[in-house]
Amino acid sequence: MAREPLFSDTDEKTEQVLLELVRAMPAWKKLEQVANLTATVRELAMIGLREQYPHDSEEGLRLRFACLVLGRDIAMRVYGRHLETEKVA
């Protein structure tokens, strides 16, 4: 039975090579790549927040990021009055 392709923009042979390379990769290297991707996503999110809220302090931007990642309810429980002080929505 044929499986669904993982990537809509990649031909089947190329996808198979990519999967074999990932399977052969040591676990530490996979974790390193995940950490790098996570850092890149965080950096891009912060860039977007800086563009959207150019007058916010770095602390205010970090609180906005926390709201994005954790959701407002959990961010309020973790950071409490800091969110209100910085007027983070």
N, CA, C and O atoms as a GROMACS GRO file, in nm:
protein
  356
    1MET      N    1   0.084  -0.118   0.000
    1MET     CA    2   0.000   0.000   0.000
    1MET      C    3   0.089   0.124   0.000
    1MET      O    4   0.182   0.135   0.080
    2ALA      N    5   0.060   0.217  -0.091
    2ALA     CA    6   0.139   0.340  -0.103
    2ALA      C    7   0.100   0.436   0.009
    2ALA      O    8  -0.017   0.447   0.045
    3ARG      N    9   0.199   0.506   0.061
    3ARG     CA   10   0.172   0.605   0.165
    3ARG      C   11   0.162   0.743   0.103
    3ARG      O   12   0.209   0.768  -0.008
    4GLU      N   13   0.099   0.831   0.178
    4GLU     CA   14   0.086   0.970   0.134
    4GLU      C   15   0.223   1.037   0.138
    4GLU      O   16   0.302   1.012   0.230
    5PRO      N   17   0.253   1.122   0.040
    5PRO     CA   18   0.381   1.194   0.046
    5PRO      C   19   0.382   1.292   0.164
    5PRO      O   20   0.279   1.346   0.202
    6LEU      N   21   0.501   1.312   0.221
    6LEU     CA   22   0.516   1.406   0.333
    6LEU      C   23   0.521   1.550   0.284
    6LEU      O   24   0.475   1.642   0.352
    7PHE      N   25   0.579   1.568   0.167
    7PHE     CA   26   0.600   1.703   0.113
    7PHE      C   27   0.530   1.715  -0.021
    7PHE      O   28   0.559   1.638  -0.113
    8SER      N   29   0.441   1.811  -0.033
    8SER     CA   30   0.365   1.825  -0.157
    8SER      C   31   0.450   1.879  -0.272
    8SER      O   32   0.413   1.864  -0.389
    9ASP      N   33   0.563   1.942  -0.241
    9ASP     CA   34   0.646   2.004  -0.345
    9ASP      C   35   0.773   1.924  -0.376
    9ASP      O   36   0.864   1.976  -0.440
   10THR      N   37   0.778   1.798  -0.331
   10THR     CA   38   0.900   1.717  -0.349
   10THR      C   39   0.862   1.587  -0.417
   10THR      O   40   0.766   1.521  -0.378
   11ASP      N   41   0.940   1.549  -0.519
   11ASP     CA   42   0.909   1.424  -0.586
   11ASP      C   43   0.943   1.305  -0.495
   11ASP      O   44   1.020   1.318  -0.399
   12GLU      N   45   0.885   1.191  -0.527
   12GLU     CA   46   0.892   1.072  -0.439
   12GLU      C   47   1.035   1.025  -0.415
   12GLU      O   48   1.070   0.991  -0.302
   13LYS      N   49   1.118   1.021  -0.518
   13LYS     CA   50   1.257   0.974  -0.501
   13LYS      C   51   1.337   1.067  -0.410
   13LYS      O   52   1.412   1.022  -0.324
   14THR      N   53   1.320   1.197  -0.430
   14THR     CA   54   1.390   1.294  -0.346
   14THR      C   55   1.345   1.283  -0.201
   14THR      O   56   1.427   1.288  -0.109
   15GLU      N   57   1.215   1.268  -0.181
   15GLU     CA   58   1.162   1.252  -0.047
   15GLU      C   59   1.220   1.128   0.020
   15GLU      O   60   1.255   1.131   0.138
   16GLN      N   61   1.231   1.020  -0.055
   16GLN     CA   62   1.286   0.895   0.000
   16GLN      C   63   1.432   0.915   0.043
   16GLN      O   64   1.473   0.866   0.148
   17VAL      N   65   1.510   0.986  -0.037
   17VAL     CA   66   1.649   1.014  -0.001
   17VAL      C   67   1.654   1.098   0.127
   17VAL      O   68   1.734   1.070   0.217
   18LEU      N   69   1.570   1.199   0.135
   18LEU     CA   70   1.567   1.284   0.255
   18LEU      C   71   1.533   1.201   0.380
   18LEU      O   72   1.596   1.217   0.484
   19LEU      N   73   1.434   1.114   0.368
   19LEU     CA   74   1.396   1.030   0.481
   19LEU      C   75   1.509   0.937   0.523
   19LEU      O   76   1.533   0.917   0.642
   20GLU      N   77   1.578   0.881   0.427
   20GLU     CA   78   1.692   0.792   0.458
   20GLU      C   79   1.803   0.870   0.528
   20GLU      O   80   1.865   0.818   0.622
   21LEU      N   81   1.828   0.992   0.484
   21LEU     CA   82   1.929   1.074   0.549
   21LEU      C   83   1.892   1.106   0.694
   21LEU      O   84   1.977   1.103   0.783
   22VAL      N   85   1.766   1.138   0.716
   22VAL     CA   86   1.720   1.168   0.852
   22VAL      C   87   1.728   1.044   0.939
   22VAL      O   88   1.771   1.051   1.054
   23ARG      N   89   1.687   0.930   0.887
   23ARG     CA   90   1.694   0.805   0.965
   23ARG      C   91   1.838   0.769   1.002
   23ARG      O   92   1.862   0.714   1.109
   24ALA      N   93   1.932   0.800   0.914
   24ALA     CA   94   2.072   0.767   0.940
   24ALA      C   95   2.140   0.867   1.033
   24ALA      O   96   2.247   0.840   1.087
   25MET      N   97   2.078   0.982   1.053
   25MET     CA   98   2.136   1.088   1.135
   25MET      C   99   2.135   1.048   1.283
   25MET      O  100   2.034   0.995   1.332
   26PRO      N  101   2.245   1.072   1.355
   26PRO     CA  102   2.245   1.040   1.498
   26PRO      C  103   2.145   1.128   1.573
   26PRO      O  104   2.113   1.240   1.531
   27ALA      N  105   2.096   1.076   1.684
   27ALA     CA  106   1.994   1.146   1.763
   27ALA      C  107   2.040   1.285   1.805
   27ALA      O  108   1.961   1.379   1.804
   28TRP      N  109   2.167   1.300   1.842
   28TRP     CA  110   2.216   1.431   1.888
   28TRP      C  111   2.206   1.534   1.777
   28TRP      O  112   2.178   1.651   1.804
   29LYS      N  113   2.227   1.491   1.653
   29LYS     CA  114   2.220   1.584   1.540
   29LYS      C  115   2.076   1.625   1.514
   29LYS      O  116   2.049   1.741   1.482
   30LYS      N  117   1.982   1.530   1.527
   30LYS     CA  118   1.840   1.563   1.510
   30LYS      C  119   1.798   1.665   1.617
   30LYS      O  120   1.729   1.762   1.586
   31LEU      N  121   1.840   1.642   1.741
   31LEU     CA  122   1.806   1.735   1.848
   31LEU      C  123   1.868   1.872   1.825
   31LEU      O  124   1.805   1.974   1.854
   32GLU      N  125   1.989   1.874   1.774
   32GLU     CA  126   2.054   2.001   1.742
   32GLU      C  127   1.975   2.077   1.636
   32GLU      O  128   1.958   2.199   1.646
   33GLN      N  129   1.928   2.007   1.535
   33GLN     CA  130   1.849   2.071   1.430
   33GLN      C  131   1.717   2.124   1.483
   33GLN      O  132   1.673   2.232   1.445
   34VAL      N  133   1.652   2.048   1.570
   34VAL     CA  134   1.527   2.094   1.631
   34VAL      C  135   1.553   2.220   1.714
   34VAL      O  136   1.476   2.316   1.708
   35ALA      N  137   1.662   2.221   1.791
   35ALA     CA  138   1.696   2.339   1.872
   35ALA      C  139   1.721   2.460   1.783
   35ALA      O  140   1.678   2.570   1.815
   36ASN      N  141   1.791   2.440   1.672
   36ASN     CA  142   1.817   2.550   1.579
   36ASN      C  143   1.689   2.602   1.516
   36ASN      O  144   1.671   2.723   1.502
   37LEU      N  145   1.599   2.512   1.478
   37LEU     CA  146   1.471   2.555   1.422
   37LEU      C  147   1.388   2.631   1.524
   37LEU      O  148   1.325   2.731   1.491
   38THR      N  149   1.389   2.584   1.648
   38THR     CA  150   1.315   2.652   1.754
   38THR      C  151   1.369   2.792   1.775
   38THR      O  152   1.291   2.887   1.789
   39ALA      N  153   1.501   2.807   1.778
   39ALA     CA  154   1.562   2.939   1.795
   39ALA      C  155   1.527   3.031   1.678
   39ALA      O  156   1.502   3.150   1.699
   40THR      N  157   1.524   2.977   1.558
   40THR     CA  158   1.489   3.057   1.441
   40THR      C  159   1.344   3.104   1.447
   40THR      O  160   1.315   3.219   1.417
   41VAL      N  161   1.254   3.014   1.485
   41VAL     CA  162   1.113   3.051   1.496
   41VAL      C  163   1.095   3.160   1.602
   41VAL      O  164   1.020   3.255   1.582
   42ARG      N  165   1.164   3.145   1.715
   42ARG     CA  166   1.154   3.246   1.822
   42ARG      C  167   1.206   3.380   1.771
   42ARG      O  168   1.145   3.484   1.796
   43GLU      N  169   1.318   3.378   1.701
   43GLU     CA  170   1.376   3.502   1.648
   43GLU      C  171   1.281   3.569   1.548
   43GLU      O  172   1.262   3.690   1.552
   44LEU      N  173   1.222   3.490   1.460
   44LEU     CA  174   1.127   3.546   1.363
   44LEU      C  175   1.003   3.603   1.432
   44LEU      O  176   0.953   3.708   1.393
   45ALA      N  177   0.955   3.534   1.536
   45ALA     CA  178   0.840   3.586   1.610
   45ALA      C  179   0.874   3.718   1.677
   45ALA      O  180   0.793   3.811   1.675
   46MET      N  181   0.993   3.729   1.736
   46MET     CA  182   1.034   3.853   1.801
   46MET      C  183   1.050   3.966   1.698
   46MET      O  184   1.014   4.080   1.727
   47ILE      N  185   1.101   3.936   1.581
   47ILE     CA  186   1.112   4.037   1.475
   47ILE      C  187   0.973   4.088   1.439
   47ILE      O  188   0.952   4.209   1.425
   48GLY      N  189   0.878   3.996   1.424
   48GLY     CA  190   0.742   4.035   1.392
   48GLY      C  191   0.680   4.121   1.501
   48GLY      O  192   0.611   4.219   1.472
   49LEU      N  193   0.704   4.085   1.628
   49LEU     CA  194   0.652   4.164   1.739
   49LEU      C  195   0.715   4.303   1.743
   49LEU      O  196   0.646   4.401   1.771
   50ARG      N  197   0.845   4.312   1.715
   50ARG     CA  198   0.912   4.443   1.713
   50ARG      C  199   0.853   4.532   1.604
   50ARG      O  200   0.837   4.652   1.623
   51GLU      N  201   0.821   4.473   1.490
   51GLU     CA  202   0.761   4.551   1.381
   51GLU      C  203   0.619   4.593   1.416
   51GLU      O  204   0.578   4.705   1.384
   52GLN      N  205   0.546   4.505   1.481
   52GLN     CA  206   0.406   4.534   1.515
   52GLN      C  207   0.395   4.631   1.633
   52GLN      O  208   0.301   4.711   1.639
   53TYR      N  209   0.489   4.625   1.727
   53TYR     CA  210   0.487   4.708   1.847
   53TYR      C  211   0.622   4.779   1.863
   53TYR      O  212   0.697   4.749   1.956
   54PRO      N  213   0.653   4.874   1.774
   54PRO     CA  214   0.788   4.935   1.773
   54PRO      C  215   0.820   5.015   1.899
   54PRO      O  216   0.937   5.040   1.926
   55HIS      N  217   0.720   5.056   1.976
   55HIS     CA  218   0.745   5.138   2.094
   55HIS      C  219   0.754   5.055   2.222
   55HIS      O  220   0.780   5.110   2.329
   56ASP      N  221   0.732   4.924   2.214
   56ASP     CA  222   0.740   4.840   2.333
   56ASP      C  223   0.885   4.823   2.377
   56ASP      O  224   0.978   4.824   2.296
   57SER      N  225   0.903   4.807   2.507
   57SER     CA  226   1.034   4.774   2.562
   57SER      C  227   1.065   4.627   2.529
   57SER      O  228   0.976   4.552   2.488
   58GLU      N  229   1.190   4.588   2.547
   58GLU     CA  230   1.226   4.447   2.524
   58GLU      C  231   1.148   4.357   2.619
   58GLU      O  232   1.105   4.248   2.581
   59GLU      N  233   1.130   4.403   2.743
   59GLU     CA  234   1.053   4.325   2.840
   59GLU      C  235   0.908   4.310   2.791
   59GLU      O  236   0.851   4.202   2.799
   60GLY      N  237   0.850   4.419   2.742
   60GLY     CA  238   0.715   4.412   2.689
   60GLY      C  239   0.703   4.316   2.572
   60GLY      O  240   0.604   4.244   2.560
   61LEU      N  241   0.803   4.316   2.486
   61LEU     CA  242   0.804   4.225   2.372
   61LEU      C  243   0.815   4.080   2.419
   61LEU      O  244   0.750   3.991   2.364
   62ARG      N  245   0.898   4.056   2.520
   62ARG     CA  246   0.910   3.920   2.574
   62ARG      C  247   0.778   3.874   2.636
   62ARG      O  248   0.742   3.757   2.624
   63LEU      N  249   0.708   3.965   2.700
   63LEU     CA  250   0.578   3.930   2.757
   63LEU      C  251   0.476   3.901   2.647
   63LEU      O  252   0.395   3.809   2.660
   64ARG      N  253   0.480   3.978   2.540
   64ARG     CA  254   0.392   3.950   2.426
   64ARG      C  255   0.424   3.812   2.367
   64ARG      O  256   0.334   3.737   2.331
   65PHE      N  257   0.551   3.781   2.359
   65PHE     CA  258   0.593   3.650   2.309
   65PHE      C  259   0.539   3.540   2.401
   65PHE      O  260   0.491   3.436   2.354
   66ALA      N  261   0.548   3.562   2.532
   66ALA     CA  262   0.496   3.464   2.627
   66ALA      C  263   0.347   3.441   2.605
   66ALA      O  264   0.300   3.328   2.612
   67CYS      N  265   0.274   3.548   2.577
   67CYS     CA  266   0.131   3.535   2.549
   67CYS      C  267   0.107   3.452   2.424
   67CYS      O  268   0.014   3.372   2.418
   68LEU      N  269   0.191   3.471   2.323
   68LEU     CA  270   0.177   3.392   2.200
   68LEU      C  271   0.204   3.245   2.225
   68LEU      O  272   0.130   3.158   2.177
   69VAL      N  273   0.309   3.217   2.302
   69VAL     CA  274   0.351   3.078   2.322
   69VAL      C  275   0.264   3.007   2.425
   69VAL      O  276   0.222   2.894   2.403
   70LEU      N  277   0.238   3.074   2.537
   70LEU     CA  278   0.166   3.011   2.648
   70LEU      C  279   0.016   3.031   2.643
   70LEU      O  280  -0.060   2.955   2.704
   71GLY      N  281  -0.027   3.135   2.572
   71GLY     CA  282  -0.166   3.177   2.579
   71GLY      C  283  -0.180   3.278   2.692
   71GLY      O  284  -0.105   3.274   2.790
   72ARG      N  285  -0.275   3.368   2.678
   72ARG     CA  286  -0.287   3.477   2.775
   72ARG      C  287  -0.316   3.428   2.917
   72ARG      O  288  -0.259   3.481   3.012
   73ASP      N  289  -0.401   3.327   2.932
   73ASP     CA  290  -0.436   3.281   3.066
   73ASP      C  291  -0.314   3.229   3.143
   73ASP      O  292  -0.293   3.266   3.258
   74ILE      N  293  -0.237   3.144   3.080
   74ILE     CA  294  -0.119   3.090   3.148
   74ILE      C  295  -0.014   3.199   3.167
   74ILE      O  296   0.050   3.206   3.271
   75ALA      N  297   0.003   3.285   3.066
   75ALA     CA  298   0.099   3.395   3.080
   75ALA      C  299   0.061   3.486   3.197
   75ALA      O  300   0.149   3.534   3.269
   76MET      N  301  -0.067   3.509   3.216
   76MET     CA  302  -0.112   3.591   3.330
   76MET      C  303  -0.077   3.522   3.462
   76MET      O  304  -0.036   3.588   3.557
   77ARG      N  305  -0.093   3.390   3.468
   77ARG     CA  306  -0.060   3.319   3.592
   77ARG      C  307   0.090   3.322   3.618
   77ARG      O  308   0.133   3.331   3.733
   78VAL      N  309   0.170   3.316   3.511
   78VAL     CA  310   0.316   3.314   3.528
   78VAL      C  311   0.370   3.454   3.554
   78VAL      O  312   0.452   3.472   3.644
   79TYR      N  313   0.325   3.553   3.476
   79TYR     CA  314   0.383   3.688   3.483
   79TYR      C  315   0.296   3.790   3.554
   79TYR      O  316   0.343   3.897   3.591
   80GLY      N  317   0.168   3.758   3.574
   80GLY     CA  318   0.076   3.840   3.651
   80GLY      C  319   0.080   3.988   3.620
   80GLY      O  320   0.054   4.029   3.506
   81ARG      N  321   0.111   4.068   3.721
   81ARG     CA  322   0.102   4.212   3.708
   81ARG      C  323   0.198   4.270   3.604
   81ARG      O  324   0.176   4.382   3.556
   82HIS      N  325   0.302   4.197   3.567
   82HIS     CA  326   0.395   4.246   3.464
   82HIS      C  327   0.322   4.265   3.331
   82HIS      O  328   0.352   4.357   3.255
   83LEU      N  329   0.227   4.177   3.304
   83LEU     CA  330   0.151   4.192   3.180
   83LEU      C  331   0.068   4.319   3.182
   83LEU      O  332   0.059   4.389   3.081
   84GLU      N  333   0.008   4.348   3.297
   84GLU     CA  334  -0.073   4.471   3.308
   84GLU      C  335   0.014   4.595   3.306
   84GLU      O  336  -0.024   4.695   3.246
   85THR      N  337   0.131   4.591   3.372
   85THR     CA  338   0.222   4.704   3.374
   85THR      C  339   0.267   4.741   3.233
   85THR      O  340   0.275   4.859   3.199
   86GLU      N  341   0.296   4.640   3.153
   86GLU     CA  342   0.344   4.661   3.017
   86GLU      C  343   0.228   4.680   2.918
   86GLU      O  344   0.252   4.706   2.800
   87LYS      N  345   0.105   4.667   2.965
   87LYS     CA  346  -0.015   4.680   2.879
   87LYS      C  347  -0.009   4.584   2.760
   87LYS      O  348  -0.031   4.623   2.645
   88VAL      N  349   0.021   4.461   2.790
   88VAL     CA  350   0.030   4.358   2.687
   88VAL      C  351  -0.108   4.298   2.665
   88VAL      O  352  -0.175   4.256   2.760
   89ALA      N  353  -0.150   4.296   2.540
   89ALA     CA  354  -0.282   4.239   2.508
   89ALA      C  355  -0.273   4.090   2.487
   89ALA      O  356  -0.374   4.025   2.459
   0.00000   0.00000   0.00000
